[in-house]
Amino acid sequence: MRVLDPSLGTGDWVEGRLKTAKDGCVLVFLDRKSKTGHIAASVAGARKVEMLQGGQWVAAPVSAINASQPQACRGGGDND
């Protein structure tokens, strides 16, 4: 997975792994800490989320991911 999220302090994509946090929210846990110190980004709050398929980056099914998580997680934000 990779995420494009202004709150990470970069205009570039940041790679990570899609995981469910203890609170049930689905996040992209970053491969490296962001410039702003974040270790994860919310799928709901990210500007764009992509996944690697067949060697190419394609848009991740954000609406399906959001539908599978608790309502409180769908509003966005990030995790530090």
Backbone as a ProteinNet text record, in pm:
[ID]
protein_1_A
[PRIMARY]
MRVLDPSLGTGDWVEGRLKTAKDGCVLVFLDRKSKTGHIAASVAGARKVEMLQGGQWVAAPVSAINASQPQACRGGGDND
[TERTIARY]
84.7	0	89.2	32.7	97.2	-12.5	24.3	-74.1	-19.7	-109.2	-77.7	-165.2	-103	-177.9	-99.9	-155.3	-84.7	-38.8	-108.6	-72	58.6	110.9	236.5	358.1	334.3	442.8	520.2	463.8	529.6	425.2	463.8	374.4	388.2	471.2	499.1	423.3	421.8	362.9	450.8	387.4	457	404.5	494.5	453.6	434.3	349.5	321.9	239.2	182.7	103.8	-33.5	-136.5	-273.4	-297.6	-336.1	-361.8	-476.5	-536.8	-641.8	-580.4	-603	-552.1	-637.3	-591	-661	-803.8	-827.5	-961.9	-1054.3	-1004.1	-1085.2	-1073.7	-1000.2	-982.5	-876.3	-901.9	-808.1	-714	-584	-481.9	-374.4	-303.2	-181.9	-67.7	-8.8	105.7	228.8	292.6	399.3	527.4	598.9	727.8	833	813	904.5	822.4	870	800.4	797.1	683.8	670.6	748.4	762.2	831.4	763.4	633.9	559.8	554.7	623.2	631.5	523.3	437.7	330.6	384	322.8	359.4	250.5	134.4	22.5	-65.8	-142.8	-237.2	-371	-476.3	-611.3	-644	-703.5	-748.5	-857.3	-946.6	-1057.6	-1010.4	-900.6	-855	-752.2	-698.2	-593	-650.8	-571.1	-613.4	-624.8	-523.9	-525	-458.1	-509.4	-449.9	-442.3	-326	-307.5	-245.6	-266.5	-207	-138.1	-38.8	39.2	-28.4	-61.6	-122.7	-56.3	-0.6	63.5	175.7	246.5	357.7	318.5	187.9	142.2	62.8	74.3	-4	-143.6	-245.7	-385.5	-458.8	-565.2	-643.2	-696.7	-681.1	-733.4	-884	-957.5	-1103.6	-1138.1	-1114.4	-1130.4	-1273.6	-1375.8	-1513.3	-1542.7	-1490	-1510	-1434.6	-1315	-1236.8	-1310.3	-1359.3	-1431.2	-1558.9	-1629.2	-1753.6	-1728.6	-1607.1	-1576.4	-1530.3	-1518.6	-1469.1	-1577.1	-1558.4	-1657.9	-1684.7	-1804	-1846.1	-1751.8	-1705.6	-1617.8	-1485.2	-1447.6	-1320.2	-1330.6	-1449	-1469.9	-1449.5	-1421.5	-1410.4	-1272.5	-1172.6	-1038.7	-950.7	-847.1	-749.3	-632.4	-541.6	-422.9	-379.9	-277	-231.7	-85.7	-54.4	86.1	119.3
-117.4	0	123.6	229.1	358.9	462.7	571.1	672.6	811.2	897.5	1037.7	1117.6	1180.4	1248.1	1372	1491.1	1614.2	1620.1	1555.1	1561.5	1488	1413.9	1341.3	1430.3	1551.8	1647.2	1634	1564.2	1547.9	1549.5	1591.6	1587.1	1456.5	1367.8	1240.8	1125.7	1014.6	891.8	835.9	775.2	707.1	563.7	467.7	327.4	271.9	170.3	106.6	-19.8	-67.8	-190.3	-161.3	-213.1	-196.6	-291.8	-235.3	-316.2	-253.3	-335.1	-286.5	-255.7	-135.3	-93.6	-156.1	-142.4	-199.4	-148.2	-25.5	32.6	-8.5	-91.8	-139.2	-54.6	55.5	141.6	83.1	91.4	44.1	158.1	132.6	233.3	178.6	269.2	232	260.7	154.3	168.8	189	301.7	346.2	265.7	245.2	175	257.3	389	477.8	591.1	645.5	756.8	874.9	941.8	1056.2	1176	1278	1401.1	1467.2	1444.1	1503.6	1410.5	1296.3	1204.7	1098	1091.3	991.6	853.1	750.7	612.8	543.8	609.7	551.9	663.4	629.2	724.1	654.8	726	673.8	656.2	543.8	522.5	624.2	648.3	741	885.1	922.7	1060.2	1091.5	989.2	1010	1068.9	1147.6	1203.3	1091.6	1003.4	889.6	769.1	650.6	526	432.3	374.9	281.8	152.6	46.7	-82.4	-136	-218.7	-273.6	-401	-402.5	-519.2	-542.2	-660.7	-693.7	-599.1	-547	-456.7	-312.7	-280.2	-143.9	-94.2	35.3	96.3	126.4	81	105.3	159.4	232.7	289	177.7	195.2	98.4	120.4	14.7	26.5	90.6	220	292.2	280	291.5	282	145.6	39.9	-94.9	-110.6	-55.5	-61.6	14.9	134.1	214.1	144.9	79.2	10.3	-104	-158.3	-271.7	-231.6	-102.4	-59.6	15.2	29.8	99.6	241.7	289.6	423.2	532.2	521	622.3	635.1	534.1	534	596.8	623.4	666.6	815.1	889.7	1034.5	1085.3	999.2	1044	1065.9	1144.3	1168.2	1074.1	1079.4	996	955.2	878	822.5	859.3	904.6	928.4	841.1
0	0	0	-51	-36.7	-18.9	47.7	83.8	51.3	7	-17.7	78.1	176.6	282	325.1	307.4	341.5	487.5	577.4	719.1	749.2	651.5	670.8	644.6	597.3	580.2	450.6	354.1	225.2	114.3	-1.8	-116.5	-192.2	-139.2	-206.1	-140.6	-211.8	-160.5	-48.9	51.3	159.4	163.2	159.5	156.4	296.9	306	433.2	414.5	524	523.9	582	518.6	565.4	682.3	797.4	916.6	995.2	1078.7	1167	1302.9	1352.1	1483	1593.8	1715.9	1831.3	1844.7	1800.8	1812.1	1697.3	1604.7	1492.5	1367.8	1373.5	1256.4	1162.7	1033.8	933.5	898.8	914.5	890.6	798.5	734	662.8	759.9	815.2	904.9	816.5	831.9	742.6	761.3	651.4	655.7	728.9	730.1	802.1	862.5	971.2	1036	938.8	932.7	842	895	810.4	850.8	969.4	984.1	1094.7	1216	1208.5	1321.2	1327.2	1227.6	1226.9	1187.9	1246.6	1212.5	1131.6	1119.9	1046.5	992.7	889.3	831.1	812.7	839.4	823.6	676.1	643.1	505.5	472.5	567.6	545	526.3	590.8	586.1	479.3	416.8	316.8	188.8	121.1	-7.1	-111.2	-113.6	-206.2	-139.8	-169.9	-122.5	-243	-264	-375.5	-326.4	-404.6	-374.7	-499	-477	-587.3	-638.5	-766.3	-828.6	-962.5	-978.8	-1105.8	-1143.4	-1044	-1069.3	-1095.9	-1082	-1105.1	-985.3	-957.9	-851.3	-903.6	-830	-866.2	-743	-767	-656.7	-567.4	-437.3	-340.5	-324.5	-291.4	-272.9	-138.2	-129	-2.7	50.7	-36.3	14.8	74.3	14.9	69.6	201.8	208.4	332.8	442.3	411.7	510.7	557.9	466.2	502.4	600.4	601.1	687.3	827	852.8	983.2	1061.4	1192.8	1274.5	1224.8	1245.2	1200.1	1250.1	1372.7	1431.2	1356.4	1279.8	1207.8	1069.5	1024.7	886	864.1	969.8	955.9	919.4	915.6	877.9	998.2	978.7	1083.1	1068.6	1164	1155.1	1294.2	1300.2	1427.1	1448.4	1565.3	1596.6	1714.3
[MASK]
++++++++++++++++++++++++++++++++++++++++++++++++++++++++++++++++++++++++++++++++

